[in-house]
Amino acid sequence: MTEPVDHLVVVGASLAGLRAVEGARKAGFDGRITLVGAEEHLPYDRPPLSKSYLDEQAPEATTFRTADVLRDELGVDLRLGAPATGLDTTAKQLQVGDTSLGYDALVVATGAAARTLPGSLAGVHTLRTLDDAVAVRAALDAGARTVVIGAGFIGSEVASGARKRGLDVTVVEALPTPLVRAVGEVMGNACAALHRRNGTDLRCGVGVAALEGTGRVERVVLADGTAIDADLVVVGIGAVPATDWLRDSGLRLDDGIVCDEYLFTGAEGVYAAGDVARWYNPLFDRAMRLEHWTSAAEQGAAAARNALDPSAAKPYQTVPYFWSDWYDSRIQFVGVPATDEIRVVEGDPERGGRMVALYREGSRLAGVLTLNGQNVIMKYRGLIMKRAGWDDALTFAQQRKAA
Amino acid sequence: MKIIVDRNKCTGLGICESLAPDVFEVNDDGDLELKTEEVPDGLLSDVEAAVAGCPTEALRLEQ
């Protein structure tokens, strides 16, 4: 039998952490909750930061809940601007700088940090935090000539935001095809075409040799010797799970905190959620780590419920889902980008416009990508949830086309 | 229980449709449609999941 939980500590005060707190209260937990966050800010929403937050009009705050709601309604002891520095799973102590916090149950939701390039020139930013977004926005307001390094989703959204303002934008991508690992070659090219169609200068298959300038970035020099003048450089080359502080914790780390299907880390009372968690997703029979809004929200709540009552723990499974808004197009993906076969069932990657592509793994529908396919994407998510076969998916696609 | 959609917040992402397809559907224009405004019997937990799962906090339930 496990001891009842008096004190739940949630480390990481972004979406997954907030949902852990809310999930615990919703489950009827009335003990102490402490929420520890590395940033000074109250928990805030990230997807808008690379989207509407960069628009010309004054941005709306993306804070989820006020401090009053967190303290008074949710009864949370807030520790913000306080990065966790260590974890002793035997003594059940979370180290936060000089402070030690004892816990009965712990949800680790420290997220991921944007990968950076070496150097410290002003005008070079990543885009992950609110502070990043404020800085990028200010540069766009000043009419920055913008270079985006990495044609992934975040970088592409920044490019869209800059183009909307009529600014010159260059996107530099080291791979010959952008997003090839995320969506495959054909659809990677279809996405890349959106940049070209919207006046963004996309350069693929060329690396960055140097960022140059005196104190502030002035140009980006590519591996082929080309120099591109820049006032703003946004580095969008992915994120790494924030697990450095857990190095000596004994938790199993392998591109994230390794968890079972219950989001349980193996250390008594310790669960993980969100971008930092590599958990076993029963729906796909494999371990995965997602950096998506939906899974972060759901895992936060699930991890808290399981941590509070391990004997009634429920496995967490999901069909991964993400969306990205580029120019006037919405890209949506459900499932996993399997590579056995990728079939475009609607639209023409050469021509642009609406597109639907199905991803096969064995005899199963594993993933679906749509460009402006809002009316079908979730129907496919339902099919994947039900472990639909490839043939059934193709039949459904035919019916949709005929409709 | 009545389902309320804040049209200023909803962008038709459709998570709700995948969680409660008998209640929510994104139409051909990319806009969310309610198939029913009242939560149908037996679907309350699905609709609650849809409310919680909305990335733009555009959904709420009212008595």
Chai-1 contact restraints between the chains, C-beta under 6 A:
chainA,res_idxA,chainB,res_idxB,connection_type,confidence,min_distance_angstrom,max_distance_angstrom,comment,restraint_id
A,W293,B,P55,contact,1.0,0.0,6.0,A-B,restraint_1
A,W323,B,L13,contact,1.0,0.0,6.0,A-B,restraint_2
A,Q374,B,G12,contact,1.0,0.0,6.0,A-B,restraint_3
A,Q374,B,V26,contact,1.0,0.0,6.0,A-B,restraint_4
A,Q374,B,G30,contact,1.0,0.0,6.0,A-B,restraint_5
A,N375,B,V26,contact,1.0,0.0,6.0,A-B,restraint_6
A,N375,B,N27,contact,1.0,0.0,6.0,A-B,restraint_7
A,N375,B,D28,contact,1.0,0.0,6.0,A-B,restraint_8
A,M378,B,G14,contact,1.0,0.0,6.0,A-B,restraint_9
A,M378,B,E17,contact,1.0,0.0,6.0,A-B,restraint_10
A,M378,B,S18,contact,1.0,0.0,6.0,A-B,restraint_11
A,R381,B,S18,contact,1.0,0.0,6.0,A-B,restraint_12
A,G382,B,S18,contact,1.0,0.0,6.0,A-B,restraint_13
A,G382,B,P21,contact,1.0,0.0,6.0,A-B,restraint_14
